[in-house]
């Protein structure tokens, strides 16, 4: 497929990923785009907000977690947010996911989806869900096959080539920040790197300070744009 817009490059990248694969007899990977409904939602989202060739500030979390009835395949975007804040009608369950709830509080405070996605690209260091029996795992868990952590440098490089403006905001201030910070020191993919607390952590443990965290995200988005020259 042609890859002359940001949207087309993102979709082409996702097409290279496994839809589902057993890595070992008890560990599998699952794409958020593992069915037609989610593939259509993701395509509609990127074609609406990313059909240009503009560079973006990157926001990269860990990897997608459990695929629920609310899950659309769009990073940090549940069915409610996809319809209410992105204007894309869908029949996903409209119950809120904690991460999406916080993320779109931030996006709305920033100025709305159209303004935000014009300059920012959210994604994941490892863009597939990892399932071990009935448990969803993080790509850096020590008891997982080495191929997960070993594949992250290549996945980072592929994603950066889609249209990075040279600035990365790491979502998650623990192991994800440590690993991606070290990898960027080695790979030199991003000139500036920032770290923010994960939305789920904020919603679960810092909800009393929710407004201040939303403001922190907005301030960092603006700072990142200046660093990127956007």
One Martini backbone bead per residue (centre of mass of N, CA, C, O) as a GRO file, in nm:
protein
  230
    1UNK     BB    1   0.100   0.032   0.015
    2UNK     BB    2   0.088   0.343   0.048
    3UNK     BB    3   0.337   0.575   0.239
    4UNK     BB    4   0.268   0.920   0.235
    5UNK     BB    5   0.141   0.896   0.522
    6UNK     BB    6   0.105   0.860   0.844
    7UNK     BB    7  -0.133   0.667   0.835
    8UNK     BB    8  -0.012   0.460   0.636
    9UNK     BB    9   0.235   0.389   0.811
   10UNK     BB   10   0.090   0.281   1.056
   11UNK     BB   11  -0.077   0.060   0.913
   12UNK     BB   12   0.169  -0.087   0.794
   13UNK     BB   13   0.294  -0.161   1.062
   14UNK     BB   14   0.057  -0.335   1.173
   15UNK     BB   15   0.073  -0.544   0.932
   16UNK     BB   16   0.355  -0.673   1.044
   17UNK     BB   17   0.195  -0.793   1.270
   18UNK     BB   18   0.076  -1.009   1.473
   19UNK     BB   19  -0.235  -1.129   1.548
   20UNK     BB   20  -0.143  -1.435   1.623
   21UNK     BB   21   0.085  -1.608   1.864
   22UNK     BB   22   0.276  -1.871   1.956
   23UNK     BB   23   0.576  -1.874   2.136
   24UNK     BB   24   0.468  -2.075   2.339
   25UNK     BB   25   0.263  -2.299   2.493
   26UNK     BB   26   0.196  -2.031   2.719
   27UNK     BB   27   0.268  -1.797   2.498
   28UNK     BB   28   0.111  -1.501   2.365
   29UNK     BB   29   0.018  -1.298   2.088
   30UNK     BB   30  -0.192  -0.990   2.055
   31UNK     BB   31  -0.367  -0.797   1.856
   32UNK     BB   32  -0.572  -0.519   1.857
   33UNK     BB   33  -0.614  -0.619   1.533
   34UNK     BB   34  -0.775  -0.922   1.550
   35UNK     BB   35  -1.022  -0.778   1.406
   36UNK     BB   36  -1.241  -0.616   1.203
   37UNK     BB   37  -1.355  -0.404   1.400
   38UNK     BB   38  -1.078  -0.287   1.496
   39UNK     BB   39  -0.957  -0.226   1.224
   40UNK     BB   40  -1.172  -0.014   1.146
   41UNK     BB   41  -1.126   0.179   1.386
   42UNK     BB   42  -0.828   0.240   1.335
   43UNK     BB   43  -0.855   0.345   1.049
   44UNK     BB   44  -1.051   0.578   1.113
   45UNK     BB   45  -0.864   0.727   1.306
   46UNK     BB   46  -0.610   0.777   1.124
   47UNK     BB   47  -0.762   0.906   0.883
   48UNK     BB   48  -0.870   1.150   1.050
   49UNK     BB   49  -0.578   1.248   1.212
   50UNK     BB   50  -0.321   1.131   0.992
   51UNK     BB   51  -0.367   1.269   0.686
   52UNK     BB   52  -0.043   1.331   0.674
   53UNK     BB   53   0.318   1.463   0.704
   54UNK     BB   54   0.348   1.511   1.006
   55UNK     BB   55   0.516   1.548   1.277
   56UNK     BB   56   0.557   1.387   1.609
   57UNK     BB   57   0.493   1.339   1.925
   58UNK     BB   58   0.581   1.081   2.146
   59UNK     BB   59   0.372   0.824   2.314
   60UNK     BB   60   0.506   0.558   2.523
   61UNK     BB   61   0.427   0.264   2.635
   62UNK     BB   62   0.420  -0.058   2.674
   63UNK     BB   63   0.145  -0.256   2.644
   64UNK     BB   64  -0.118  -0.403   2.574
   65UNK     BB   65  -0.367  -0.536   2.738
   66UNK     BB   66  -0.659  -0.620   2.787
   67UNK     BB   67  -0.913  -0.745   2.584
   68UNK     BB   68  -1.207  -0.577   2.560
   69UNK     BB   69  -1.524  -0.458   2.489
   70UNK     BB   70  -1.392  -0.154   2.502
   71UNK     BB   71  -1.182  -0.224   2.292
   72UNK     BB   72  -1.048  -0.067   1.983
   73UNK     BB   73  -0.709  -0.043   1.927
   74UNK     BB   74  -0.677   0.236   2.031
   75UNK     BB   75  -0.478   0.417   2.201
   76UNK     BB   76  -0.636   0.513   2.495
   77UNK     BB   77  -0.926   0.407   2.350
   78UNK     BB   78  -1.237   0.380   2.404
   79UNK     BB   79  -1.556   0.367   2.297
   80UNK     BB   80  -1.640   0.635   2.423
   81UNK     BB   81  -1.403   0.813   2.316
   82UNK     BB   82  -1.432   0.754   2.013
   83UNK     BB   83  -1.718   0.894   2.003
   84UNK     BB   84  -1.708   1.157   2.189
   85UNK     BB   85  -1.396   1.271   2.110
   86UNK     BB   86  -1.362   1.153   1.789
   87UNK     BB   87  -1.633   1.095   1.614
   88UNK     BB   88  -1.660   0.761   1.625
   89UNK     BB   89  -1.865   0.537   1.554
   90UNK     BB   90  -1.977   0.260   1.774
   91UNK     BB   91  -2.020  -0.091   1.931
   92UNK     BB   92  -1.881  -0.059   2.180
   93UNK     BB   93  -1.837  -0.062   2.489
   94UNK     BB   94  -1.909   0.228   2.718
   95UNK     BB   95  -1.728   0.163   2.926
   96UNK     BB   96  -1.479   0.267   3.127
   97UNK     BB   97  -1.141   0.324   3.112
   98UNK     BB   98  -0.903   0.449   3.304
   99UNK     BB   99  -0.694   0.540   3.097
  100UNK     BB  100  -0.893   0.683   2.904
  101UNK     BB  101  -1.016   0.878   3.099
  102UNK     BB  102  -0.759   1.041   3.151
  103UNK     BB  103  -0.658   1.099   2.863
  104UNK     BB  104  -0.926   1.270   2.783
  105UNK     BB  105  -0.893   1.485   2.988
  106UNK     BB  106  -0.633   1.586   2.863
  107UNK     BB  107  -0.721   1.633   2.569
  108UNK     BB  108  -0.941   1.841   2.641
  109UNK     BB  109  -0.749   2.040   2.791
  110UNK     BB  110  -0.570   2.090   2.539
  111UNK     BB  111  -0.823   2.097   2.280
  112UNK     BB  112  -0.853   1.822   2.160
  113UNK     BB  113  -0.816   1.584   1.922
  114UNK     BB  114  -0.733   1.743   1.670
  115UNK     BB  115  -0.505   1.904   1.806
  116UNK     BB  116  -0.343   1.674   1.931
  117UNK     BB  117  -0.300   1.476   1.675
  118UNK     BB  118  -0.139   1.684   1.503
  119UNK     BB  119   0.129   1.649   1.729
  120UNK     BB  120   0.044   1.351   1.834
  121UNK     BB  121   0.170   1.007   1.927
  122UNK     BB  122   0.025   0.722   2.042
  123UNK     BB  123   0.175   0.427   2.206
  124UNK     BB  124   0.402   0.136   2.194
  125UNK     BB  125   0.680  -0.041   2.241
  126UNK     BB  126   0.478  -0.299   2.255
  127UNK     BB  127   0.197  -0.350   2.028
  128UNK     BB  128   0.132  -0.614   2.204
  129UNK     BB  129  -0.023  -0.857   2.352
  130UNK     BB  130   0.052  -1.054   2.653
  131UNK     BB  131  -0.014  -1.408   2.702
  132UNK     BB  132  -0.033  -1.605   3.013
  133UNK     BB  133  -0.271  -1.776   2.993
  134UNK     BB  134  -0.461  -1.558   3.217
  135UNK     BB  135  -0.216  -1.352   3.178
  136UNK     BB  136  -0.107  -1.027   3.158
  137UNK     BB  137   0.186  -0.881   3.021
  138UNK     BB  138   0.503  -0.750   3.018
  139UNK     BB  139   0.774  -0.720   2.811
  140UNK     BB  140   0.985  -0.717   3.084
  141UNK     BB  141   0.935  -0.978   3.195
  142UNK     BB  142   1.152  -1.223   3.316
  143UNK     BB  143   0.960  -1.492   3.236
  144UNK     BB  144   1.005  -1.429   2.945
  145UNK     BB  145   1.088  -1.437   2.647
  146UNK     BB  146   1.352  -1.270   2.492
  147UNK     BB  147   1.204  -1.159   2.232
  148UNK     BB  148   1.066  -0.918   2.353
  149UNK     BB  149   1.305  -0.735   2.440
  150UNK     BB  150   1.463  -0.774   2.163
  151UNK     BB  151   1.232  -0.622   1.980
  152UNK     BB  152   1.216  -0.322   2.073
  153UNK     BB  153   1.427  -0.167   1.906
  154UNK     BB  154   1.291  -0.221   1.628
  155UNK     BB  155   1.013  -0.099   1.702
  156UNK     BB  156   1.114   0.184   1.760
  157UNK     BB  157   1.235   0.240   1.483
  158UNK     BB  158   0.980   0.201   1.315
  159UNK     BB  159   0.812   0.421   1.459
  160UNK     BB  160   0.999   0.665   1.418
  161UNK     BB  161   0.977   0.648   1.094
  162UNK     BB  162   0.685   0.752   1.061
  163UNK     BB  163   0.709   1.062   1.242
  164UNK     BB  164   0.928   1.191   1.413
  165UNK     BB  165   1.018   1.493   1.612
  166UNK     BB  166   1.234   1.395   1.854
  167UNK     BB  167   1.007   1.336   2.080
  168UNK     BB  168   0.971   1.175   2.405
  169UNK     BB  169   0.701   1.021   2.591
  170UNK     BB  170   0.692   0.836   2.878
  171UNK     BB  171   0.466   0.588   2.986
  172UNK     BB  172   0.595   0.536   3.274
  173UNK     BB  173   0.817   0.548   3.570
  174UNK     BB  174   0.953   0.275   3.550
  175UNK     BB  175   1.064   0.031   3.355
  176UNK     BB  176   0.997   0.178   3.091
  177UNK     BB  177   1.182   0.422   3.140
  178UNK     BB  178   1.446   0.271   3.176
  179UNK     BB  179   1.452   0.117   2.904
  180UNK     BB  180   1.397   0.350   2.699
  181UNK     BB  181   1.625   0.532   2.790
  182UNK     BB  182   1.854   0.335   2.723
  183UNK     BB  183   1.785   0.286   2.424
  184UNK     BB  184   1.812   0.583   2.336
  185UNK     BB  185   2.110   0.611   2.405
  186UNK     BB  186   2.186   0.399   2.181
  187UNK     BB  187   1.994   0.491   1.920
  188UNK     BB  188   1.911   0.797   1.880
  189UNK     BB  189   1.590   0.873   1.814
  190UNK     BB  190   1.578   1.092   2.050
  191UNK     BB  191   1.650   1.414   2.175
  192UNK     BB  192   1.393   1.403   2.369
  193UNK     BB  193   1.306   1.304   2.716
  194UNK     BB  194   1.013   1.206   2.887
  195UNK     BB  195   0.816   1.160   3.197
  196UNK     BB  196   0.515   0.982   3.297
  197UNK     BB  197   0.259   0.889   3.457
  198UNK     BB  198   0.033   0.657   3.470
  199UNK     BB  199  -0.302   0.671   3.437
  200UNK     BB  200  -0.378   0.433   3.622
  201UNK     BB  201  -0.221   0.527   3.867
  202UNK     BB  202  -0.367   0.794   3.901
  203UNK     BB  203  -0.660   0.679   3.930
  204UNK     BB  204  -0.592   0.482   4.178
  205UNK     BB  205  -0.374   0.684   4.368
  206UNK     BB  206  -0.429   1.016   4.251
  207UNK     BB  207  -0.729   1.136   4.238
  208UNK     BB  208  -0.702   1.395   4.420
  209UNK     BB  209  -0.479   1.502   4.177
  210UNK     BB  210  -0.597   1.511   3.887
  211UNK     BB  211  -0.572   1.806   3.784
  212UNK     BB  212  -0.260   1.822   3.811
  213UNK     BB  213  -0.200   1.594   3.605
  214UNK     BB  214  -0.335   1.717   3.365
  215UNK     BB  215  -0.162   1.976   3.367
  216UNK     BB  216   0.107   1.830   3.331
  217UNK     BB  217   0.049   1.709   3.054
  218UNK     BB  218  -0.004   1.974   2.907
  219UNK     BB  219   0.267   2.112   2.966
  220UNK     BB  220   0.439   1.887   2.831
  221UNK     BB  221   0.323   1.906   2.550
  222UNK     BB  222   0.417   2.199   2.501
  223UNK     BB  223   0.716   2.151   2.554
  224UNK     BB  224   0.756   1.938   2.332
  225UNK     BB  225   0.681   2.117   2.093
  226UNK     BB  226   0.911   2.315   2.126
  227UNK     BB  227   1.142   2.104   2.100
  228UNK     BB  228   1.023   2.018   1.802
  229UNK     BB  229   0.908   2.272   1.639
  230UNK     BB  230   0.562   2.293   1.644
   0.00000   0.00000   0.00000
